[in-house]
Amino acid sequence: MTDGPQYGFDTLQIHAGARPDPATGARQTPIYQSTAFVFRDAEHAAALFNLQEVGYIYSRLTNPTVAVLQERVATLEGGAGAVCCSSGHAAQIMALFPLMAPGLNVVVSTRLYGGTVTQFSQTIKRFGWEATFVDFDDLDAVKAAINDKTRAVFCEAIANPGGYITDLDAISAIADAAEIPLIVDNTSATPYLCRPIEHGATLVVHSTTKYLTGNGTVTGGVVVDSGTFDWSANDKFPSLSAPEPAYHGLKFHETFGPLAFTFHGIAIGLRDLGMTMNPQAAHYTLMGTETLSLRMDRHVENAIKIAEWLENDDRVDYVTYAGLKSSPYYDRVAKICPRGAGGLFTFAVKGGYDACVKLVNALEIFSHVANLGDARSLIIHSASTTHRQLTAEQQRAAGAAPEVVRVSIGIEDAEDLIADLDQALSKAVS
Ligand SMILES: *Cc1c(COP(=O)(O)O)cnc(C)c1O
């Protein structure tokens, strides 16, 4: 699709980035299952390798099927460009890689996906990077955590395990004042519910594994660049502003302007880190994006019905869903994600740990899995699975207290999901 009128989200989620295949007229984007692409001649090859011409060389760097997905997600997020990679966790490393160096740090929210907490608190230390965890509702603490070695601020729009919405406008104002980029993980919200760039985010990352694909088939990730950050304002970001020895002294920001981060992601990130998305995965995710808005509307509609039902049930202690009027974050929904607070939340079962274990065993439609954002409803008892290595206090701080289960509400009939929860709660709580 070419630049035309301002199309709506439903049109863009189907058409952005795609056009009939120029070779065959195929209407659906083909899966270009090819490792390499033939150069027209030696000059063409040289121009591609010098980054003087854009084209396909080798699928570790770029692939035509993956490129359609990159353009589609960039468009839906309102960004300048995007780079796909092999998973959501790969996307986080790809986002930080051009910004960080040994001795530098990133200021991150305490409310994050469990795997991200581990990646940031343990694994990135091996690169000499440091993460400072802060409560992002305490804006003074966020400001205080930023120092001259900080190169990014990181949070989730709707934070996993659900029930928390980050005040992106307030956080981006702090990042702006410190002249550092804000990176927002928009996995739980998707660009249909939240557009972080409109709230001041510099970069948006996704686990495309979740709602963007929407059916639990493939893992993938993407980094979207707003194209608005001035990487050359000071000497904090030499990967983007200083001469790059591997490309004859080319300066990414000077040469590629708003596409600097995207080109760096492909030419350095994917080239050398190799966390590439394969064309099959891109195909599944492209299929998923076509119905994103329809699914998200239903996820939200079902989540509200089920959260309200649970909140009024005697066997349930409390429900943390930002879409409930009882939530302290209810007012932020209208500002940050006006189309709804997503499909993820937690609830506490009377009877604690043992009742939770019985509940997950008794459910018939809900599957007990470590995943979210699927068309089908999912549940996990974090304290006995993903968070079982933590102490009870640590579990509580992570929103994974022993008496709490997390649900990812699917797009089935809400009445059937409620009936399933009802029968399982009867078995769990006596
Ligand atoms: C799943 C998830 C990730 C990690 O993504 P993978 O594709 O599993 O690597 C990161 N952030 C959030 C919010 C997630 O839900």
PDBQT file of the ligand as one rigid body, heavy atoms in Angstrom, charges set to zero:
ROOT
HETATM    1  C1  LIG A 501       6.078 -12.771  26.572  1.00  0.00    +0.000 C 
HETATM    2  C2  LIG A 501       6.534 -11.413  26.912  1.00  0.00    +0.000 A 
HETATM    3  C3  LIG A 501       7.869 -11.038  26.715  1.00  0.00    +0.000 A 
HETATM    4  C4  LIG A 501       8.904 -11.988  26.172  1.00  0.00    +0.000 C 
HETATM    5  O1  LIG A 501       8.568 -12.364  24.863  1.00  0.00    +0.000 OA
HETATM    6  P1  LIG A 501       9.036 -13.761  24.220  1.00  0.00    +0.000 P 
HETATM    7  O2  LIG A 501       8.454 -13.689  22.835  1.00  0.00    +0.000 OA
HETATM    8  O3  LIG A 501       8.463 -14.848  25.054  1.00  0.00    +0.000 OA
HETATM    9  O4  LIG A 501      10.523 -13.741  24.233  1.00  0.00    +0.000 OA
HETATM   10  C5  LIG A 501       8.236  -9.743  27.045  1.00  0.00    +0.000 A 
HETATM   11  N1  LIG A 501       7.351  -8.872  27.547  1.00  0.00    +0.000 NA
HETATM   12  C6  LIG A 501       6.057  -9.203  27.754  1.00  0.00    +0.000 A 
HETATM   13  C7  LIG A 501       5.123  -8.189  28.310  1.00  0.00    +0.000 C 
HETATM   14  C8  LIG A 501       5.613 -10.482  27.452  1.00  0.00    +0.000 A 
HETATM   15  O5  LIG A 501       4.330 -10.807  27.653  1.00  0.00    +0.000 OA
ENDROOT
TORSDOF 0
